[in-house]
Amino acid sequence: MKLFDKMDHDDVDKVVIVTAIITTICAVILPVVILPIVQGTVLFDRGNWFVNHTGAAYLVVTGAFLIVTAVSLLYFFTKRYWINKHPIVPALIVFFLMLLSFPAGWVGAMNYYYFTDEGFTVNEMLSLDETFYAWEDVELLTLTITDDETSAAYDTIELTFENGDRFEFDASDPNFLNHRRNIMQMVEAHGGEVDRGR
């Protein structure tokens, strides 16, 4: 308790400023590092021949870091209302609000999909449960082609399942590009139709 009594507003301000600067820098750099590490650790299995995450996963993890920055700005914008209070009260409120970044970051990191010899598994945003689709459940694989005057290239790949669920992937993503043929072969081998858009 004596530590709290010695705390003053300047000490709290310094901690909040340093934390805001660090997390703002981390928001720009770390999502690119964190997502592959977390997902690689959680999802590592030799049978997963292609694991990837959506662009939304990067945005949510970046947003998780920026929550701390936003709370820091809120702290300074509202400072005049609580300046005469004991500094521990706003410090605890700020700390509690900053803790919200952890569940937000985890939700972002758990947005992924992967392919195996058995099928396709996805964990959508705001869900912590995986959904598995066997290759036999794929009804149609549709390739969308972007055609200009000089060349044609696959733009998107969409998987349509027997239950009506659909998932679209960016076919120009270099990671996805390496596995496009495998996915098409798996769909055809298990009785699904492949529409090559021609």
C-alpha positions in Angstrom: 0.0 0.0 0.0 3.0 2.3 0.7 4.0 1.9 -3.0 0.5 3.2 -4.1 0.9 6.2 -1.7 4.2 7.1 -3.3 2.8 6.9 -6.8 2.1 10.3 -8.5 0.5 11.3 -11.7 3.8 11.9 -13.4 4.8 8.2 -12.8 1.5 7.0 -14.3 1.8 9.4 -17.3 5.4 8.1 -18.1 4.3 4.5 -18.0 1.3 5.1 -20.2 3.3 7.1 -22.7 6.1 4.5 -23.0 3.5 1.7 -23.3 1.6 3.6 -26.0 4.7 4.2 -28.0 5.9 0.5 -27.7 2.5 -0.9 -28.7 2.1 1.5 -31.6 5.4 0.3 -33.0 4.5 -3.3 -32.3 1.1 -2.8 -34.2 3.1 -2.1 -37.4 5.8 -4.8 -37.0 4.6 -7.7 -34.9 1.4 -9.1 -36.5 3.5 -10.3 -39.4 5.7 -12.2 -37.0 3.2 -13.2 -34.3 0.5 -14.8 -36.6 2.9 -17.4 -38.2 4.5 -18.2 -34.9 1.3 -18.6 -32.9 -0.5 -20.5 -35.7 2.6 -22.5 -36.5 2.8 -23.6 -32.9 -0.9 -24.2 -32.3 -1.6 -25.8 -35.6 1.7 -27.7 -36.3 0.9 -31.1 -37.7 2.8 -32.9 -40.5 -0.5 -33.7 -42.1 -1.4 -30.0 -42.6 0.1 -29.4 -46.0 -1.1 -25.8 -46.3 -1.9 -23.5 -43.4 -2.9 -19.9 -44.0 -4.7 -17.0 -42.3 -6.9 -14.3 -43.7 -6.1 -10.7 -44.1 -8.7 -10.0 -41.4 -6.5 -11.9 -38.9 -3.7 -9.3 -39.5 -6.1 -6.4 -39.0 -7.5 -7.8 -35.8 -4.1 -8.5 -34.3 -3.0 -5.0 -35.3 -6.1 -3.6 -33.8 -5.4 -5.5 -30.5 -2.1 -3.5 -30.2 -3.9 -0.3 -31.1 -6.4 -0.8 -28.3 -3.5 0.0 -25.9 -2.7 3.2 -27.9 -6.4 4.2 -27.9 -6.7 3.6 -24.2 -3.6 5.7 -23.6 -5.1 8.6 -25.6 -8.3 8.3 -23.7 -6.3 8.5 -20.5 -4.8 11.8 -21.5 -8.0 13.3 -23.0 -10.0 12.6 -19.7 -7.1 13.5 -17.4 -8.6 16.8 -16.3 -11.7 15.0 -14.9 -9.8 12.8 -12.5 -6.6 14.8 -11.9 -7.5 15.4 -8.3 -8.1 11.8 -7.6 -5.5 9.3 -6.4 -3.4 8.2 -9.4 -4.0 4.5 -8.7 -7.7 4.8 -9.7 -7.1 5.9 -13.3 -4.0 3.7 -13.5 -6.1 0.6 -12.6 -8.8 1.6 -15.1 -6.3 2.1 -17.9 -4.6 -1.2 -17.0 -7.9 -3.0 -17.1 -8.9 -1.5 -20.5 -5.4 -2.4 -21.9 -6.0 -6.0 -20.9 -8.8 -6.1 -23.5 -6.1 -6.3 -26.1 -5.2 -9.9 -25.2 -8.6 -11.5 -26.0 -8.8 -9.4 -29.2 -5.4 -10.5 -30.3 -6.2 -14.2 -29.6 -9.4 -14.0 -31.6 -7.4 -12.6 -34.5 -4.7 -15.2 -34.2 -7.3 -18.0 -34.2 -8.7 -17.0 -37.6 -7.1 -19.4 -40.1 -7.7 -22.3 -42.5 -5.7 -25.3 -43.5 -5.8 -28.2 -45.9 -4.9 -31.9 -45.3 -5.3 -35.1 -47.3 -8.7 -35.6 -45.5 -10.2 -32.2 -46.2 -10.4 -28.5 -45.4 -10.6 -27.0 -41.9 -11.5 -23.4 -41.1 -11.7 -21.4 -37.9 -13.6 -18.2 -38.7 -13.4 -14.9 -37.0 -15.1 -14.6 -33.7 -15.1 -18.4 -33.4 -12.8 -20.5 -31.4 -14.1 -23.8 -32.9 -12.8 -25.3 -36.1 -15.2 -26.5 -38.8 -14.0 -29.5 -40.9 -15.1 -30.3 -44.4 -14.1 -33.6 -46.0 -13.0 -33.5 -49.7 -16.1 -35.6 -50.4 -18.2 -32.6 -49.2 -16.9 -30.3 -51.9 -19.5 -29.9 -54.6 -17.9 -27.3 -56.7 -14.5 -25.6 -57.0 -14.8 -22.4 -59.1 -11.9 -20.5 -60.5 -12.4 -16.9 -61.5 -10.1 -15.6 -64.2 -8.9 -12.0 -64.7 -8.4 -11.6 -68.4 -6.7 -8.5 -69.8 -5.3 -8.0 -73.3 -1.9 -9.4 -72.6 -2.5 -12.3 -70.2 -5.0 -14.2 -68.1 -4.6 -15.3 -64.5 -6.6 -16.9 -61.8 -8.1 -14.3 -59.5 -10.0 -16.3 -56.9 -10.9 -19.8 -56.0 -14.2 -20.6 -54.4 -15.1 -23.9 -52.7 -18.8 -24.7 -52.5 -19.8 -27.5 -50.2 -22.9 -29.7 -50.2 -24.4 -27.9 -47.3 -24.2 -24.5 -49.1 -21.2 -23.1 -47.3 -18.8 -21.2 -49.5 -15.2 -20.1 -49.0 -13.3 -17.8 -51.3 -9.5 -17.6 -51.5 -7.2 -15.2 -53.3 -5.6 -17.3 -56.0 -2.8 -14.8 -56.6 -1.5 -15.2 -53.0 1.9 -16.8 -53.4 1.3 -19.2 -50.5 -2.0 -20.3 -52.0 -0.5 -20.5 -55.5 1.8 -23.3 -54.6 -1.1 -25.5 -53.5 -3.8 -24.6 -56.0 -3.1 -27.7 -58.2 -3.2 -30.0 -55.1 -6.6 -28.6 -54.1 -8.0 -29.0 -57.6 -6.8 -32.6 -57.8 -8.2 -33.4 -54.4 -11.6 -32.0 -55.3 -11.7 -34.0 -58.6 -10.4 -37.2 -57.0 -13.2 -37.1 -54.5 -16.0 -36.5 -57.0 -16.3 -32.7 -56.9 -16.7 -30.6 -60.0 -14.0 -28.1 -61.0 -15.1 -25.0 -63.0 -12.0 -23.5 -64.6 -13.9 -20.5 -65.8 -13.2 -21.1 -69.5 
